[in-house]
Amino acid sequence: MTKASSLYRGRFAPSPSGPLHFGSLVAALGSLLEARSQGGEWLLRMEDVDAPRCSQAAADSILHTLESFGFAWDGEMVWQSRRQAAYAEALEQLTQAGRIFPCACTRRELADSLLAADGAVLYPGTCRNGLPAGRPVRAWRVRVDATRIAFDDAVQGSLTCDLSRQVGDFIVRRADGLFAYQLAVVVDDAAAGITHVVRGADLLASTPRQIFLQRCLGLPTPVHAHLPVAVDAAGEKLSKQTQAQPLDPARPGPALWAALQFLGQAPPPQLRAASRDELWAWALDHWQLARVPRQPATPMTNQLLVRSEPAGDRLE
Ligand code: GLU
């Protein structure tokens, strides 16, 4: 793995499981503007590690939309589907360190287990000390310590999570043989020399797992900034599952204006009808991370992560 160095290197990492929607635009825009305002680089990674949920058509559509919206990334885009060897190497390193155990449990067997704060199963530890006799291996889990993971998020404040009580031993290689998102992200961010992760707060619940893996693998932990999550009228996070409308590549201006507004940047109303390039010029001149509102965070992240400081003067 080569590690590049830069004072600031950010990234946008869409999953090509559907077209970009307003929520993805917020993450792309926030991460790019923060990188540029720090004189940093901004990389693009296509997160197609979960191959059954991804398609080339969605990846093409994402690239076309990003280009039509005027996003320009540094260097070559990375495809996760081509990075299996790096993930295997990281899994091997964790195995050597005694961190990994095979798990035979089926989803059905775990169905009665307690739920973790994010709604996933809190692993009851069935296979932690060895596979039950005669049972085949399905997935591979990482053994988590009873340590608290604390981190300072540049938007959400100081947060802590008790990984063993709130998340439990989690999967790094799935029953279908695919590497889990948590492992892939950590390996890729380190390989690319990412110093700052700016993304949606829907991923905040994953951050303690990623920090834990970084520590186990001896990798640096980037600075985090989790942006508020765009929700629909019913209060659901915009996503393919909630049928979020795809961005229209032919009309970038109004969506860019709305994303800047959503991110607390207060773009002048007269720019609503401005061209894409005028909006970019304004955004690059005026971006301030400090204006990004802290909320709405999802109820799930509120449960999982405990704030270790009173809310400051940010919007709640
Ligand atoms: N691929 C993830 C998503 O689209 C983002 C991962 C990340 O930014 O760490 O939700």
Residues whose N, C-alpha, C, O or C-beta is under 5 A from the ligand:
A	BS01	LIG	A13 P14 S15 E47 V185 R199
